[in-house]
Amino acid sequence: MQGNRTYHAKPGEVERRWYLVNARGKVLGRLASQVATLLRGKGKPQFTPHVDTGDFVIVVNAEKVHLTGKKLTQKVYYRYSGYPGGMKATTAGTLLKRHPERLIQHAVRGMLPKGKLGDALYKKLKVYAGERHPHQAQKPVPVEVGE
């Protein structure tokens, strides 16, 4: 008896699209989860968990993203140089002022799979602090995400 076969996408047959997301006034976590879903390709009918079926995502206005509660002063990001005493701590407010794109990159990165697949998905994320981006030639489709 032959049943229906489950479809698995092959890496070469995935059609990639470009999406443009405006972060102005959006809550960071909600924005990041929907961007991660687009990068992963979970909304596509040919989604396959172990294959990169996602699209490219451009996030603009990262400096205008919103954090709820007291996260601007209480949320802390750590980085470590690898040397003794090389631990550095930065609050979300400071990071938003100095490198607003890193705030979104960090949030989205944590929502992607770990390992080679997650690294490949993360490379398709482009974040810019202001309104301008160098990807007009790809004709990105504006998408409304977050709250």
C-alpha positions in Angstrom: 0.0 0.0 0.0 1.4 3.4 -1.0 0.4 6.4 1.0 1.0 10.1 0.4 4.6 11.2 0.7 5.6 14.1 2.9 7.1 16.9 0.8 10.5 18.1 1.8 12.0 21.3 0.2 15.4 21.0 -1.3 17.8 24.0 -0.7 18.0 24.8 -4.4 14.3 25.0 -5.2 13.4 27.6 -2.5 12.3 31.0 -3.9 13.6 33.9 -1.8 11.7 37.1 -1.4 12.8 40.4 0.3 10.6 42.0 3.0 10.9 45.5 4.4 9.9 45.9 8.1 9.5 49.3 9.7 10.4 49.1 13.5 9.0 52.6 14.3 7.0 52.4 17.5 7.0 48.6 17.5 7.6 46.5 20.7 11.0 44.8 20.4 10.0 41.2 21.3 6.9 41.1 19.2 8.7 42.6 16.3 11.6 40.1 16.7 9.4 37.0 16.8 7.6 37.9 13.6 10.9 38.8 11.9 12.3 35.4 13.0 9.2 33.7 11.5 9.8 35.4 8.2 13.5 34.5 8.2 12.6 30.9 9.0 9.9 30.7 6.2 7.3 29.3 8.6 4.5 31.0 6.7 5.3 29.2 3.5 3.5 26.0 2.4 6.9 24.3 1.6 8.4 25.0 5.1 10.8 22.3 6.1 12.3 22.5 9.6 15.8 21.3 8.6 16.1 23.4 5.4 16.5 27.2 5.0 13.2 28.0 3.3 13.0 31.6 4.6 13.2 35.0 3.0 15.5 38.1 3.4 14.3 40.7 5.9 15.3 44.4 6.0 14.5 46.2 9.3 14.6 50.0 9.2 14.2 52.6 11.9 15.8 50.4 14.5 16.4 53.5 16.7 12.7 54.0 17.0 11.9 50.5 18.5 10.0 50.5 21.8 10.7 48.5 25.0 8.0 48.0 27.6 8.3 48.5 31.4 11.7 49.4 32.8 13.7 47.4 30.3 15.6 50.5 29.1 17.3 50.7 32.5 17.1 47.2 33.9 17.7 44.9 30.9 21.4 44.1 30.6 23.4 42.7 27.7 26.7 41.0 28.5 29.6 40.3 26.2 32.9 38.6 27.1 36.3 39.3 25.4 37.7 35.9 26.4 40.3 37.4 28.8 40.1 37.4 32.6 38.1 40.4 33.7 36.9 40.9 30.2 33.1 40.8 30.9 31.3 44.0 29.8 27.7 44.8 30.6 25.5 47.3 28.7 21.9 48.3 29.4 19.3 48.2 26.7 19.0 52.0 26.9 22.7 52.5 26.2 22.7 50.0 23.4 19.6 51.7 21.9 21.5 55.0 21.8 24.8 53.7 20.6 24.0 50.7 18.3 20.2 50.4 17.9 20.6 47.8 15.2 22.3 45.4 17.6 19.3 45.4 19.9 17.1 43.9 17.1 19.8 41.6 15.9 20.3 40.2 19.4 16.6 39.7 19.9 16.1 37.9 16.6 19.2 35.8 16.9 17.9 34.3 20.1 14.7 33.2 18.4 16.4 31.4 15.6 17.7 27.7 15.7 21.1 27.2 17.1 23.9 25.8 14.8 24.6 26.0 11.1 21.0 26.5 10.1 20.5 29.4 12.5 23.7 31.0 11.3 22.5 30.8 7.6 19.1 32.3 8.6 20.7 35.1 10.6 22.8 36.2 7.6 19.6 37.1 5.8 18.7 39.7 8.4 19.6 43.3 7.5 19.0 46.0 10.2 19.5 49.7 9.8 19.2 52.4 12.5 17.5 55.0 10.2 15.0 55.1 7.3 17.6 54.4 4.5 18.9 51.0 3.3 21.0 50.0 0.3 18.7 47.2 -0.9 16.3 49.1 -3.3 17.5 47.0 -6.2 15.9 43.9 -4.6 12.5 45.6 -4.6 11.6 44.7 -1.0 7.9 44.2 -0.2 6.7 46.3 2.9 5.3 44.1 5.6 3.3 45.2 8.7 4.5 43.3 11.8 4.4 43.7 15.6 2.2 45.9 17.7 
